[in-house]
Amino acid sequence: MGPMWRTIAIYGVVLAAAAVALQALEFQLFARTHPAELYIVLVAIGFTGLGIWVGARVFRPPAAAGFAVNTQAQAALGITGREYEVLQHLAAGRSNKEIASKLALSPNTVKTHLARLFEKLEAKRRTEALLKARELGLIP
């Protein structure tokens, strides 16, 4: 850093210190001439903080309970473990190719599992199958 930048930095620090000192003096003058207003502002800030804290505690959403799979519905529909895994990946929004790679299956096998799931859930589309699976408590 050259001597010019050093001079600019020194003047900047001195001016900033002077501005802070003037603000402190102005605040002291304000505090002496308007003590009631200052106390009102401080109390208002305190109650605002308390209100925010209480509101966050009272209106906090309840902790989500763990999702429990409806195994009775799964058994009643005859959904196999592998079909259920495919359904979970389907719910995650994965494509057939992505499901195949995640489960180490061929895309045709995934299509077969999906066709069986659609049949068991009496659905024609992926979205309809997911909706019915959620209604039955198979997926969150």
Secondary structure in CASP SS format (residue, H / E / C, confidence):
PFRMAT SS
TARGET T0000
AUTHOR 0000-0000-0000
METHOD secondary structure of the structure
MODEL  1
M C 1.00
G C 1.00
P H 1.00
M H 1.00
W H 1.00
R H 1.00
T H 1.00
I H 1.00
A H 1.00
I H 1.00
Y H 1.00
G H 1.00
V H 1.00
V H 1.00
L H 1.00
A H 1.00
A H 1.00
A H 1.00
A H 1.00
V H 1.00
A H 1.00
L H 1.00
Q H 1.00
A H 1.00
L H 1.00
E H 1.00
F H 1.00
Q H 1.00
L H 1.00
F H 1.00
A H 1.00
R H 1.00
T H 1.00
H C 1.00
P H 1.00
A H 1.00
E H 1.00
L H 1.00
Y H 1.00
I H 1.00
V H 1.00
L H 1.00
V H 1.00
A H 1.00
I H 1.00
G H 1.00
F H 1.00
T H 1.00
G H 1.00
L H 1.00
G H 1.00
I H 1.00
W H 1.00
V H 1.00
G H 1.00
A H 1.00
R H 1.00
V H 1.00
F C 1.00
R C 1.00
P C 1.00
P C 1.00
A C 1.00
A C 1.00
A C 1.00
G C 1.00
F C 1.00
A C 1.00
V C 1.00
N C 1.00
T H 1.00
Q H 1.00
A H 1.00
Q H 1.00
A H 1.00
A H 1.00
L H 1.00
G C 1.00
I C 1.00
T C 1.00
G H 1.00
R H 1.00
E H 1.00
Y H 1.00
E H 1.00
V H 1.00
L H 1.00
Q H 1.00
H H 1.00
L H 1.00
A H 1.00
A C 1.00
G C 1.00
R C 1.00
S C 1.00
N H 1.00
K H 1.00
E H 1.00
I H 1.00
A H 1.00
S H 1.00
K H 1.00
L H 1.00
A C 1.00
L C 1.00
S C 1.00
P H 1.00
N H 1.00
T H 1.00
V H 1.00
K H 1.00
T H 1.00
H H 1.00
L H 1.00
A H 1.00
R H 1.00
L H 1.00
F H 1.00
E H 1.00
K H 1.00
L H 1.00
E C 1.00
A C 1.00
K C 1.00
R C 1.00
R H 1.00
T H 1.00
E H 1.00
A H 1.00
L H 1.00
L H 1.00
K H 1.00
A H 1.00
R H 1.00
E H 1.00
L C 1.00
G C 1.00
L C 1.00
I C 1.00
P C 1.00
END
